Amino acid sequence: MQLHDILAQVPGARLDQGDPATSVTGIGHDSRGIRPGDLFVAMPGSQHDARHFVPQAIERGAVAVLAESTVDAPSECAVVLVPSARAALADAAAALHGQPSRKLRLVGVTGTDGKTSTTRLLAAILEQAGRRVGWLTTVDVNVGGRLRPNDLHHTTPEADRVQEVLAEMVAAGVEVAILETSSHALSLDRVRNCAFDLAIFTNLSAEHLNFHGTLADYRLAKARLFEMLGEPSHKPWPRAGVVNADDAASDTMRAHSPVRVLSYGIDAPADVMAREVHVDGSGAAFALESGTLDSGGVAVHVRTPLLGRFNVSNWLAAATAAFELGATPDDVVAAAATLAPVTGRMERIERGQPFLVVVDFAHTPQALENALRALRSHTSGRLTTVFGHAGERDPASRPAMGRVAAELSDFFVISMDDPLHEDPAEIARAIAAGATPTGKTEGRDFAIDLDRASAIRALLGRARAGDTVLLAGKGHERRMVVGHERRPWNDREEAEAALAELGFDSDNSAARGGRLAAG
């Protein structure tokens, strides 16, 4: 595409130097990933100003630079000035890739917890209904059945990557694209020029307040997804919102939606509801009742291997959206019966041990509480936990995490979880400060061990038949961020190695399980 064709779709863009007929073959905001023929967007950031990397981008082959103020560039390199580089990145990327979201039925999923699971559940239902589905989540990317990890370390990546993935989906014949949509993405224009047809809200609790400032501002950032349903669209499908009737923040989502909003719930009256909810160690069962279908209401019985009452809520969110997209209750029943847990989301580790080991991404007080309550309901022995809290985010959540662990665990270990540039020992002390007012004492009721491998081995080593060990906070992640260093790390792999060291092997589970139970 020629540069002037891109700029025609970028409001406020002005050519400062160079040839408007310059041929552009790609776009990027990270100079390290620039390829010959790319347009480099120099975005100001909280830590780095990308204008400093213009020479590196040009050296790597950038043919044009887009920035908010004049930059030094050779005369043969085009320079474009814009009011907002972030907004322009989204506009230019959408233009270059042919406005891919206008060619898909696009679903956005937002909320504090449950976004990834709800995305995968919705995809499973739609696939059961015969739809070709793609998704972009914190964990992975699925384009036309080709699955790959999301290695960008953002729930929702920057706009150039979002538009590139959506374009891949169009090329692969995807009909419905599901985009996990974070509050950062909504605030930072990462999903600008995404023509959403359906918005799903899961729940809200205090998170990212270091970025948003207040819970009210965080809630309004989530509501931006629903506001986007009112943007002009030439697609033939009706738009709708889906909200959780059991969460008070849904009122804000509904108030900001210019289109019809459907609700789901377990406790509060809703368009789609779960009755007779039963959860145990093998999953959950419930009666699904829907008044949103043409039949005027239907009830089916759903059984899922996913653990916890909160996963029933995730199924309701997915089902409500799926009905709007043409699926049936029978599609929900079939999908629920076969779908395995999402990687790192209440994921069991089974090596033949007579106790339950679960990896979960729970990294907020509400998510940790949900996970522990779900596991307590079918733990006959002791419930123990390893967790920490990430650096440079939500310090107020740390004592809350400590209080939750103290109230709901029999024993827990405070360990490391992406400290970034903070002192992990200080983070651990802040968590412990929330545990001690409950009457819990370090050494008797909990421990601090900043070596996460050691902490996991300690709890697995003391586990006995009927116990449950929860490894919380890291979930699917495959790195530990300490300062600028990204160290290889995965909770599941570490736990499997520790269980093997203890003599557990799924190929010989009976003998080893019996030995530990007897001991």
N, C-alpha and C positions, 0 to 999 in steps of 0.2 A: 504494500500500500504506500502511496506517496504521502509525504509529510502533510501537505495541505489538506488532503482528504481526512486525515486523523484530526487535524486542528479544527476542522469545520465542526467536529463533534465535541470539542473541548471549550466550554464557555469561558470567555475572557482571555483566551490564548492569543499571544502576539509574537510574530516572528521578529527576533531581535537581530539576527544575522543568518546568512546562509541561503541555500536554495530551497524554496518551498516544494520543489519537485523531487527532493531527496527521497530515495526508496528506503522504506523502513521494513525490516523483516521480523523484528521482535521488540520487546520492551522489558525493562527491568529497573528496580530501584536499588539493587545491591551491585556495586561495581565489580565484586568478585565473580559474579555470574554473568556479566555482560559478554555477548558474542558479537562477532562482526555483523554489521547491519542493524544493530539494536538502537532504540531510543532509550537514553538513560535519564531517569527521573530523579533529580537531586532533591530529596525530601529532608527538611529540617527534622531532627529528632531530639529526644530528651537527653541522649548521651552523645550522639554524633551528628554533625551536620554533613549531609551527603555531598554538599558542594565542595568539600575538601577532597572528595574522591573523584572529581570530574577528570583530572589528568589520567588517573588509573583507568577509568571507564573508556576514555578516548583511546588510550594505549591498547585496550583490549578489543577495540573495533567499533565503539559507539559512533554513529554517524550524525547523531543529533542529541542535544541536551535540553531538558525541560527543567526550569528552575523558577523560583519566586523572585530572584534578583539577578542582575548581570553576573556572568561568570566568564573567566578567561578561557577561551577556546580558540584553536586554529581557525582561520577564515573558512576552510573547507568544511568545518563542522557547524551544522545549523544549531542555533540557540533559540529557544522559545521561552518567553516569560509568561507566567500565569499568576493569578491571585493566590491560589492554593495548590501546592504541589501534590498534596494527598488526594484532593478531589480530582485533579488533572490526571493523576496516575490511574484512577478508576475509569475516568472518561476515555482516556487514550487507549487503555487496555481493552475496554469493551469495544471501542471502535475498531482497533486492529484485528480483534478476533471475530468481528462480524456480529456484535451484539448477541452472544450465544444464549443468554437467559431468555430472550424473546422467542426462542425456538424450543423451549423446554417448559414443562410444568414444574415450577420451582417452589420447593417447600423450605421454609426456614424454621429451625428449632432453637429456641432460646430458653434460658432459665439458669438458675445456679447449679442445680444437679439434675442428672438424668438425661442430658441432651444426647450424648452418644448412644445410650441404650435405646432411647425413644427413636432415634434415627434408624438404628438397626432393626428394631421391631417393626417400624413402619415399612421399611424396605422388604422385610420378610413377608409381611401381609400382602404387599403389592405384587411381589414376585409370585406368591401363591395364586394371585388373581390373574397372572399372566402378563404383568406389565414389566417392561424393561427399565430397570432402576439403576441409578448411580448415586453415590454419596461422597461427601467430604466431611470427615469428623476429626476429632482430636487424635483418634487412634489410627485411622487408615483412610485410604481413598479407593473407591470402587468405580471403575470406568468400564462399562460394558462387560462386567464379569471378571475383569482383570483387577486384582486386589494388590495394593502396595501400601507400605507404611506411610503415614504422614510424618515425614522427618523434618518438618519445618518448625516444630516446637511451639506452634500457635494453634489454638482451637480453630480459629479462622485465619488463614494466612493473609498477607497483603493482597491488595486488589489485583495486581498483575498476575499473581498465581491463581486467585479465585477465577478470573476470567479465562485463564489458560485451561484450567481443569474443566470448566463449563464447556469450553470449545471442544475439548477432547470428548466429552459426553455427547455433544451434538454429532460429532463425526462418527461415534460408535453406535449411533441409533438409539440412545437413551431417551425414554419418554418422560420419566419423572426424575428430577434431580433433588436430592435432600441435602441441605447445607446446614451444618451445625453453626449457629450464629451467636458469637459471643458479644458481650456488652462492649468490649474493646473494639470489635469489628464495626459495631453500629455507631460508636462514637468517633472512630478514626477513618470513616469512609471506605473501609475495606469491602463493604458490600454495596457501595454506591453503584448505580447502573445494574443492579440485580433486580429483575422484574419478578418479584415474589407473587405467587398465586395463593399461597396458604402459609399462615404463621401459627406456630405452636408454642405455647408457654407452659413450662413444666412447674416451676416453683421459684421462690425467692427467699434467700437468707443473706446475711451480711457477708459480702465477699468483695474484693477489689476496691475497698473503700479508700485505700491508699491512692487509687487512680481517680475514682469518681467523687470522693470527698464525703458524701453522705449516702445513707440508704435510699433516701428519696431520689437523689440524682441517679443512683444505680438503677432504681426501679424505672425511672423515666428513660434511661438508656435502653433498657429492655423493650419498653413500649415503642421505641422508634421502629422496631420491626413491624408492628401493627400499623403504624402511621404510613409505612411504605406501601401498604396494600391500597392506598388511595392514589398512588402515582399513576400517570397515564399508561395505559396498556392497550395494545391492539390484539392481544391474544383472545381466543374465543371462549375461554373458560371463566366461570364465575370465581370470584375471590372470596376467601373466608378466613376467619381466625378460629383458633381452638385454644381454650384456656382451662386451667385447673380450678374447678369450683371449690376445692378444699383449701385453696391458697388465697388469702385476702388480697394479694397483689394483683390477682386477676381482674379486679375492678378497674385498676389503672390501665391494663391492657385493653379491656373492653372500651373504656372511655376514649382511648386514642385510636380505636379502629373505625375507619369510615365504612366498613363492610360488615356483613353478618358475622356474628361470633357464636360458636358452639361451645358447649362446656362438657367436661367429664368429671367424675368424682366418685369417691367411695362413701364419704359421710354426708356431704351436702347434696341437695337435689341438683340434678344435671341432665343434659340431653343423653349422655351415655354414662351408665352407672355399673358398678360391681356390687353384687349382692352375695351373701353367703360366702364371704372371703375366708379361706382356710390356708394357712401357711405352715409348712413343716420343713424338715431337713431335706426333703426331696423336691421342694419347690412350692408352688402355690396353685390353688384351685378357686374359681369363682364363677358365679353366674353373671353373664354379660347381658345387660338390658339396654336397648337402644330405642329411642323415640325419634331418631333422625332419619329413619328409612321410610320409603314410600309405603311400606306395609303397615306403618303406624306403630311399630314397636315389635321387638323380637327378643327372645331370651335364649341364649345358648350357654352351655357349660364349657369353660375354658380350663385347661390344665397346662401348666408351664413348669419346666425344670428350673426356672430362674428363682433365686431365693429372695424372700422379703416382701413385705406388704408394699413397699415403695415401688417394687417392680410391677405389682398389680396396677398401680397408678400409671406407670410408664406404658403398660399394655393398653390402658384406657385411652391415653393420649394418642397412641399410634392407631388404635382402632377408630377413634373419632375422626382423625384425619383420613384414614384409609376409606372409610365410608363415603366421605366427601369426594374422594378420588375414584369411586366406583367399585370398591371391594365389598365383600359380603361378610356376615358373621361367620359363615362356614370357612372363609379364608383365614379369619382370625384364629379359629379353633385349630385348623391344620397347621398354621405357622407356629402357634404357641407350643404345639405338641412336639415339634422337632427342632426348634431353634436353640442352639447351645448358647451359654452365656457369652457376652461380649468379652473379648480379651481384657483382663484386668478389672472387670466389673463383677464383683461377687463370684469370682472364678475359683472353683475348687481345685486343689492340688491333690491328686490321688496316686500315692506310691505304695499302697497296701497298708498304710498306717491305720491303727484303730481309733484315731482321732481326726477331727476335721481341720483342714488347713485351707484358708480362704484368702485370696488376694483381692483387694478392692481399692479403687481410686479415691476413696473417701478422704478428702483433704480439707473439708470445712466442718465446723461443729455439727451442723444439721446432718451432713452426709455420714459423719462418724456415728452420730446417735442412731440414724436409721440402720446402719450396718450392724451395730452392736445389738440393737433391739431385735432385729431380724434373726441374728445368730443365737441370742439368748433363748429364744422361744423353743429351740430344739437342741440345746446343749444340756446334757444331763450332768456333766462334770464342771470343770472350771473354764471360764471364758477369759482368754488372755490376748493382749494386743501389743503390737509394735507400731508406733506412728511418730511423726514429728510435725514440723510446719515449715513451709518454704520461707526463705528470707525475702526481705524487701517487699512484703505484702501483708496487709491486714494484721498488724501487731495485736489488736484487740481480740482477734480470734484465738490467740495462743492460750491464755488462761481459760477460755471457754472450751477449748479442746481438752485441756487438762481436767476440767470439771466433768465433762462428759465421760471421759475415760475412767475417772475415779468412781463415778456413780454407776457405770454399767459394766465395767470389767472387774474380774476378780484379782487380776494382776496385770500390770502393763509396763512396757519399757518405752521411755521417751528416747528417740534416736534422731538420726539425721534425715533431712528431706530438703534437698536443694537449698542450702543456706545462702547461695550466691555470695555476696560480699559481706554478709553479716557473720558474727561470731556464733557458730552453732551451739556453743555452751550457753550463751546468753538467751538464745531462742528456747533451749531446753529448760532453763531456769524460769522463763516466763510461763511456759506450759505447766511446770511443776507448781508455780504459784497459784494456779487455778485449781490444783488437786488438793493441796493441803487444807484449805478451809472446809473440805468435806470430811475431814478427820483422817484422811489417808496419810501414811508416813513413808518417806523414802527409805528403802531397804526392806521394809515389811510388806508394803502394798504396791510399790512401784520402784523402778530403778531408772537411772539415766545411763545410757551407753551409746555414745555418739558413733561407735562402729556398728553400722546397721547389720553387717554380716554376723557380728558377734551377738547382737541383740536377737536376731532371728534364731541363731543356733541355741541360745540360752532358753528361749521359750519352747522350741521344738524338743529340746533335750529333756525338759521337765514335763512335757505333755503326757497324759495317760488316756486310756480308753474312755470315751465319752466327752473328752475335752474339745474345745475349739480354739484355734489360734488364728487371729486375724492380723494380716499384714496390710496396714492401711496407709494410703497417701500416695504411693508411687504407681499402683495399678499396672498399666501397660507399658509405662515408660522404660526406656532402655539406657538412661544416663542419669548421673547425679551431677548437678551443676554446683561446683565449688569455686567461687571467684570467677575467673574467666575460663576455668577448666571444665570440660565435660567428660567426666569419668564414666566408663562403661558400668552399667548397673541395671539389673532386672530382678525384682522381688521373686518372681516365679522361679527363675533359674537358680537363684541363691537358695530358695527353700528346697527345691528338688535336690540340689547338691548336698544340703544339710541332712535331708531325709536319707539319702543314699549313705552318707557317713554313719548314720544311726542304724544302718542295716536294713532299711526298708527298700523293697523293690517290688513293683507291681507284678512281676513275673512269679514272685514267691510270697504273696501277701499273707496267706493263711498262717504259715509257720511263724513269720516275723510278728504279725499282728498278735497272735496268741502269746508269743514270748513277752511282748511289752505289756499286754493286758495283765498277764500273770505277775509281772514284776511290779 
